[in-house]
Amino acid sequence: MAILLMLFYHLFESQELIVSLNVDHRPFPQELFLMLSGYGNICVALFVFLSAYGITKGLMADETDGYDFARSLQKAGIRCLKLIGSFAVMYVSVNVLWFSHFDYVKLYGGGWQGGMFAMLDMLGLAEVFDTPTLNMTWWYMELAIVIIFLIPLIYPVVKRAGKYLIVPALLLPSVLQMGENTERYYLVMLLGAVAAEEKWLEKLFALKLKKGWKLVISLVLLAASVLVRQNFMVHTYFLWILDAPVALFLCWFVGEFVACIPGLSHVLVFLGRYSMNMFFVHTFFYMSLFRGFIYSFRYAGVIFLVLTGVSLLYSVVLELIKSGGKYIWNKCCRREGAVYE
């Protein structure tokens, strides 16, 4: 759901964009359509919340004789290397396919300096070091790396303080200087960890309330979250606070109502499996390289389906190539091991 919201938001994020590209958004009036597309940028909060939640659940499962801080950091390092490796493969694939579209000297510069900038970009570290990048969407890599290492650091505090940690966390930006992206999403991150420790999602799923009433109340809350979140004042000043409870609510809502729709849950699982690559490559399709093709379909629904389809296809093919490479590598390693024996 998060990746679908992201694609919808990026495609139709402003009035200027949909008017200049002659996007037909019927049957929705323009104001409502833009409100819904703007709400789509909750996607990042969903990614952050789920990442923090999942890592925390993993730390809880690993606890047997107390919290092993060193082991947790070791696992975080391995997770980070896997993330960077996957990102590097995606970066190489993009440049192999579309190298003729990019002016590398203009972007990175020449000589060893240009090579260094390109290497940092390939490893997903351009945002970390504030160096040039081929794709502005790749800023998320910095936040993903922060989540991987920050959750093991704060988990002992979350374990002891639980939900009581949230109130003092609201004061943190006043006393601690953070990077822009970390400051924007640290509360979402913290709430994901607290929700895992306090088993909030499990408690929400176990609510003793008739399904019909649950749905009615949930739809009212969903509509309210759209209206409140897209209010100009809230969006400008308080989004870093509001996105945390909204992300928690949406995770429960999808799990409670959307995932139980026959067939749809399988589609969403499939999309989720390939969502990372879709996240990192979709910008090339809708903005920088194939913008004319994507928006040539004119109707918003068709444009959305086309971008989803091409981004998913790219991701599936890339994962198949990676799987083939791993298979060949493993066979070679086994053969080499047999020779040594």
VENNOR-V428862 format. One record per pair of residues at least 12 apart in sequence whose C-alpha atoms are under 10 Angstrom apart, sorted by the first residue. I is the first residue (numbers start at 1). J is the second residue. Records with the same first field share a line. If there is no record, write none. Layout:
I=J, J
//
This chain:
1=40, 43, 46, 47, 250, 251, 254, 258, 268, 269, 271, 272, 275
2=40, 41, 42, 43, 44, 45, 46, 47, 247, 250, 251, 268, 271, 272, 275, 279
3=40, 41, 43, 44, 46, 47, 268, 271, 272, 274, 275, 276, 278, 279, 308
4=40, 43, 268, 271, 272, 275, 278, 279, 304, 305, 307, 308
5=36, 37, 38, 39, 40, 41, 42, 43, 44, 46
6=37, 38, 39, 40, 41, 42, 43, 44, 278, 279, 282
7=37, 40, 41, 43, 278, 279, 282, 283, 286, 304, 305, 307, 308, 311
8=36, 37, 38, 39, 40, 41, 300, 301, 303, 304, 305, 307, 308
9=34, 35, 36, 37, 38, 39, 40, 41, 42, 43, 304
10=37, 38, 40, 41, 282, 283, 286, 287, 304
11=23, 37, 283, 286, 287, 291, 294, 295, 300, 303, 304, 307
12=25, 33, 34, 36, 37, 38, 40, 300, 303, 304
13=33, 34, 35, 36, 37, 38, 39, 40, 41
14=33, 34, 35, 37, 38
15=30, 31, 33, 34
18=30, 34, 295, 298, 300
21=291, 292, 295, 296, 298
22=295, 296, 298, 299, 300
23=295, 296, 297, 298, 299, 300, 301, 303
24=297, 298, 299, 300, 301, 302, 303
25=298, 299, 300, 301
26=299, 300, 301
33=300
34=230
35=226, 227, 229, 230, 231
36=226, 227, 230
38=226, 229, 230, 235
39=225, 226, 227, 229, 230, 235
40=226
41=243
42=229, 239, 243, 244, 246, 247, 250
43=243, 247
44=140, 143, 185, 188, 243, 247
45=184, 185, 186, 187, 188, 189, 192, 240, 243, 244, 245, 246, 247, 248
46=188, 189, 192, 243, 244, 246, 247, 248, 249, 250, 251
47=140, 144, 188, 189, 247, 276
48=140, 143, 144, 147, 185, 186, 187, 188, 189, 190, 191, 192, 244, 247
49=147, 185, 186, 187, 188, 189, 190, 191, 192, 193, 195, 243, 244, 245, 247, 248, 251
50=188, 189, 192, 193, 196, 247, 248, 251
51=144, 147, 148, 151, 189, 192, 193
52=144, 147, 148, 150, 151, 152, 188, 189, 190, 191, 192, 193, 194, 195, 196
53=151, 188, 189, 190, 191, 192, 193, 194, 195, 196, 197, 248
54=192, 193, 196
55=76, 147, 148, 149, 151, 152, 155, 192, 193, 196
56=151, 152, 154, 155, 158, 159, 192, 193, 194, 195, 196, 197
57=192, 193, 195, 196, 197, 199
58=72, 196
59=71, 72, 75, 151, 152, 155, 197
60=155, 159, 196, 197
67=152, 155, 156, 159
68=152
69=152, 153, 155, 156
70=152
71=152
72=149, 151, 152, 153
73=148, 149, 150, 151, 152, 153
74=149
75=148, 149, 152
76=145, 147, 148, 149, 150, 151, 152
77=145, 148, 149
78=148
79=145, 148, 149
80=144, 145, 146, 147, 148, 149
81=123, 145
83=123, 124, 141, 144, 145, 148, 276
84=122, 123, 124, 125, 141, 145
85=122, 123, 124
86=123, 124, 276, 277, 319, 322
87=121, 122, 123, 124, 138, 141, 276, 277, 280
88=119, 120, 121, 122, 123, 124
89=122, 123, 277, 318, 319, 321, 322
90=122, 276, 277, 280, 281, 314, 315, 318, 319, 322
91=121, 122, 123, 124, 134, 135, 277, 280, 281
92=122
93=314, 318
94=134, 281, 284, 314
95=122, 134
98=284, 289
101=288, 289
102=134, 289
103=134
104=118, 134
107=131, 132, 133, 134
108=121, 131, 132, 133, 134
109=132
114=132
116=131
117=129, 130, 131, 132, 133
118=131, 132, 133, 134
120=132, 133
121=133, 134, 135, 138
122=134
123=141
124=138, 139, 140, 141, 142, 144, 145
125=138, 139, 140, 141, 142, 145
126=138, 139, 141, 142
127=139, 140, 141, 142, 143, 181
128=140, 141, 142, 143, 145, 146, 179
129=142
134=284
135=280, 281, 282, 283, 284, 288
136=280, 283
137=279, 280, 281, 282, 283, 284
138=279, 280, 281, 283
139=181, 280
140=181, 279, 280
141=280
142=179, 181, 182
143=179, 180, 181, 182, 185, 186
144=182
146=181, 182, 186, 189
147=182, 185, 186, 189, 190
150=186, 189, 190
151=189, 190, 192, 193
152=193
154=190, 193
155=190, 193, 194, 197
157=194
158=190, 191, 193, 194, 195, 196, 197, 198
159=193, 194, 196, 197, 198
160=197
161=194
162=190, 191, 193, 194, 195, 196, 197, 198
163=190, 191, 193, 194, 195, 197, 198
164=194
165=190, 191, 194
166=187, 190, 191, 194
169=186, 187, 190, 191
170=186, 187, 240, 241
172=186, 187
173=186
183=240
184=238, 239, 240, 241, 243
185=239, 240, 241, 243, 244
186=240, 241, 244
187=240, 241, 242, 243, 244, 245
188=240, 241, 242, 243, 244, 245, 246, 247, 248
189=244
190=244
191=244, 245, 247, 248
192=244, 245, 247, 248
195=248
200=248, 252
201=248, 249, 251, 252, 255, 256
202=252
204=249, 252, 253, 256
205=252, 253, 255, 256
211=256, 257
214=253, 256, 257
215=253, 256, 257
218=249, 250, 252, 253, 256, 257
219=253
221=246, 249, 250
222=246, 249, 250, 253
225=242, 243, 245, 246, 249, 250
226=246
228=242
229=242, 243, 246
270=312, 316
271=308, 312, 315, 316
273=312, 315, 316
274=311, 312, 313, 314, 315, 316, 318, 319
275=311, 312, 315, 316
276=315
277=311, 312, 314, 315, 316, 318, 319
278=307, 308, 309, 310, 311, 312, 313, 314, 315, 316
279=311, 312, 315
280=311, 315
281=310, 311, 312, 314, 315
282=307, 308, 310, 311, 312, 314, 315
283=307, 311
284=311
285=306, 307, 308, 310, 311
286=303, 304, 306, 307, 311
293=306, 307
294=306, 307, 310
295=307
//
